[in-house]
Every structure is written in structure tokens, then in C-alpha cells.
């Protein structure tokens, strides 16, 4: 895939921050989070598994095994196994998210279908897939954090899985596959650790 390069400057602001302590489950929205370097983006504190009906699960291992119909799964802390599919940070823009909504107008779509860590609010008129222009470049988040954009995610059937308020569908994945080689977002590593907050700017270096 060919990526166009453009100049530096502010490209948007942090609209939502999420972490995903348990792989392939729903995320947790945050107002701020500490992004670490080599160790990943940080998941400080204890995590809770929330059932589809909104209750906190008392026995996560038993619940997951019963829910999935498998006896070979169990939650594990990140110190034992990484919960990152590819790279520590996934960044998605509202320009790209709005494009998906236009392509599948009859399907409810929000960022949860794509599980980004950082949802960036981009200015009006920003083209979809603007994340492509950021590959191979560094960016500053807020005043101290620096990240390095490396590549995009290849999407799978997880984009169409049912979640609370989002029905099961194959239309989202088909639209991304047809228009953008089945790829969506920008994956990054942390160059300079620090705290990023909702409202912080993203500035390309």
C-alpha cells in the first residue's frame, strides 16, 4: 500500500481513551492514561470482567469458559502474557470512523467495533484513512508523550461481532476490505512515555 506524506502540525485532539485489559472483550473508557515505553501502554490497577447484562463477574475463568464453551481459556495478567494483538497503541480518527458510518448507514457503528486505544477528533474536511499519511512518522500527544506510527491493522470478523447496542454484521468488514485493503487505524509504539488526556492534541513531528 502506498502512503502519502504531508507536513507536520496538529492533526486533531484526543476524544476518547480506552484500554483493553482482557483480550477480545469490551474496553474501558478513561479520562487519562499513562503510556509506557517498552512495557506497553499501561493497565494500572485491578480489572473487572463485566458480563453483557452489566454485572461484575465474580468468577471470570468459569464465566469465560461457560460463555465460550471452551475449557482451555482463562484470564491472565499482562505480566504473564501480553494482551496486544500487534502493537501497543491503536489510533483511529473520527474522519475514518465517519466514513464507515456512511458506507454502512443501516448498521450501528461506533469505535468499539475497532477497539482503538486513542480516538482522535479530526477537523472538518479531513479525508478518511488520513492515518495512512502518518506511517513512518512520530507524533506528540499532549506535552510530553511521543509515539511512532508503524503500520495499520488488518481487520477480521471481530468488527462485526455483537456488542451492547451493536448487532452482529458482516457489512463493516466487507466495506473496509473493498475500499481499503481490509486495513483500518494506525498502530504505534511509545517513544517517550507519559500521561495522555482527553483533549490533548496530536501533533505530527
Secondary structure, DSSP 8 states (H G I E B T S, - for coil): --------EEEEEEEEEEE-SSTTS--EEESEEEE-STT-S---S----B-TTS-B-S-HHHHHHHHHT-SS-----TTTS---SS-SEEEEEHHHHHHHHHHTTTS---GGGTT-SEEEE--TT--TTGGGGGTT-EEEETTTEEEEEEE--B--GGGGS-BTTB---SHHHHHHHHHHTTB-SEEEEEEE-EEEETT-EEEE-
